Amino acid sequence: KLHTGRANLVFGVGNPDADLMFVGEAPGQAEDREGVPFVGRAGQLLTKIIESIGLKRDDVYIANVIKCRPPDNRNPEPDEVRTCEPFLFAQIDVIQPRVVVALGSFAVRTLLREDRTPISKARGRVYNYRGAKLIPTFHPAFLLRSPNRKRDVWEDMKKVREILRGE
């Protein structure tokens, strides 16, 4: 039902052989306009986060749970998740990243299938997930509103870097 109000399908972008994949919630207005995930203010911050661990945006793969922008940036509804999640799971299975970073509560809950897990409880842990390590962290849009939590994301990204380096 989301496809009727969107300008573009926002499937994913990046290196199809990436060792690192980021999964967000859904496209926003800028993403819907350009057809690329994480290109707005939150996307600019995500690019800086990626660069902080010595990678470029072209080195990773970036996707969202939902592939079309929900009206008025509302939270995706359960039937919308059920419609879109097979595409996300197929992306993960094709790319076969070593690490998946779940950005925010919505992505964590969808990927782990845990409806009540708050991001504040999930982050800081490493989960086994579809042959990869899943690391939950705060969504960049949340960091724009709560910059005091950037230190937490940095700690999570150091774990990502360690896993990618085989440490």
C-alpha positions in Angstrom: 0.0 0.0 0.0 3.0 2.4 0.4 3.9 2.4 -3.3 0.9 4.6 -4.2 2.3 7.6 -2.3 6.0 7.3 -3.1 8.1 9.0 -5.8 10.7 6.3 -5.9 11.4 2.8 -4.7 14.4 3.0 -2.3 15.8 -0.5 -2.5 19.4 -0.2 -1.4 22.8 1.1 -2.4 26.4 0.2 -2.1 28.9 -2.6 -2.7 27.1 -5.9 -3.4 30.2 -7.7 -2.0 30.3 -5.6 1.2 31.4 -7.1 4.5 29.4 -4.4 6.3 25.7 -3.7 5.8 23.6 -1.0 7.5 19.8 -1.4 7.9 17.6 1.5 8.7 13.8 1.9 9.1 12.3 3.5 6.0 13.1 6.2 3.4 12.5 9.9 4.3 11.6 12.7 2.0 15.1 13.2 0.6 15.5 9.4 0.0 12.1 9.2 -1.7 13.0 12.0 -4.0 16.4 10.6 -4.9 15.7 6.9 -4.7 18.7 6.3 -2.5 18.8 5.4 1.2 20.3 7.8 3.8 20.9 10.9 1.7 19.4 13.5 4.0 20.8 14.9 7.2 20.8 11.5 8.9 22.5 10.0 5.8 25.3 12.6 6.0 25.9 11.6 9.6 25.9 7.9 8.6 28.5 8.7 6.0 30.7 10.3 8.8 30.1 7.2 11.0 31.2 4.9 8.2 34.3 7.1 7.6 35.1 7.1 11.3 36.0 3.4 11.1 38.2 3.8 8.0 35.7 2.9 5.3 33.9 4.8 2.5 30.2 4.8 1.8 31.0 2.8 -1.4 32.6 0.1 0.7 29.4 -0.8 2.5 25.8 -1.7 1.6 22.9 0.4 2.9 19.2 -0.6 3.0 16.0 -0.1 4.9 13.4 -2.5 6.2 10.7 -0.5 4.3 11.4 0.3 0.7 8.9 3.1 0.2 8.4 6.3 2.3 5.5 6.1 4.7 3.1 9.1 4.5 4.2 11.9 6.8 7.2 9.9 8.0 4.9 7.8 10.2 6.1 4.5 11.6 5.7 1.6 9.2 2.7 -0.6 10.0 3.0 -4.4 10.6 1.5 -5.3 7.2 4.0 -3.0 5.5 6.9 -4.7 7.3 5.6 -8.1 6.3 5.4 -7.0 2.7 8.9 -5.5 2.6 11.0 -7.8 4.9 11.4 -10.6 2.4 13.2 -8.2 0.1 15.5 -7.1 3.0 16.2 -10.7 4.0 17.0 -11.5 0.3 19.4 -8.5 0.2 21.2 -9.8 3.3 21.4 -13.3 1.9 22.7 -12.2 -1.4 25.3 -9.7 0.0 26.3 -12.0 2.8 27.9 -9.3 4.9 30.1 -10.3 7.9 28.5 -7.5 10.0 25.0 -6.1 9.9 24.4 -2.8 11.8 20.8 -2.3 12.8 20.1 1.4 13.0 17.5 2.1 15.6 14.7 0.2 17.4 12.6 -0.5 14.4 15.4 -2.2 12.5 16.5 -4.1 15.6 13.0 -5.3 16.3 12.4 -6.4 12.7 15.7 -8.2 12.2 15.7 -9.9 15.6 11.9 -10.4 15.6 11.7 -9.1 19.1 8.7 -6.7 19.3 9.6 -5.1 22.7 13.3 -4.8 22.6 14.3 -1.1 23.1 17.4 0.0 21.3 18.9 1.1 24.7 18.8 -2.5 25.9 19.9 -4.1 22.6 22.9 -1.9 21.8 26.2 -2.9 23.2 25.5 -6.5 22.4 26.5 -8.6 19.4 24.0 -11.1 18.0 24.5 -14.0 15.6 22.3 -13.3 12.6 22.0 -15.1 9.2 25.7 -16.0 9.2 26.8 -12.5 10.2 27.2 -10.6 13.4 24.4 -8.1 14.1 25.2 -5.0 16.0 22.4 -2.7 17.1 23.0 1.0 17.5 21.2 4.3 17.5 19.8 5.6 14.3 21.6 8.7 12.9 18.3 10.7 13.0 18.2 10.0 16.7 21.7 11.3 17.1 20.8 14.5 15.4 18.3 15.1 18.2 20.4 13.6 21.0 24.1 14.2 20.1 25.1 13.2 23.6 24.6 9.5 22.4 27.2 9.7 19.7 29.8 8.2 22.1 27.6 5.1 22.3 27.6 4.8 18.5 31.3 5.2 18.5 31.7 2.3 20.9 29.4 0.2 18.7 31.4 1.1 15.6 34.7 0.1 17.3 33.1 -3.3 17.7 32.2 -3.4 14.1 35.8 -2.4 13.1 37.2 -5.1 15.4 35.0 -7.8 13.9 35.9 -6.7 10.4 39.6 -6.8 11.2 39.2 -10.3 12.8 40.2 -9.1 16.2 
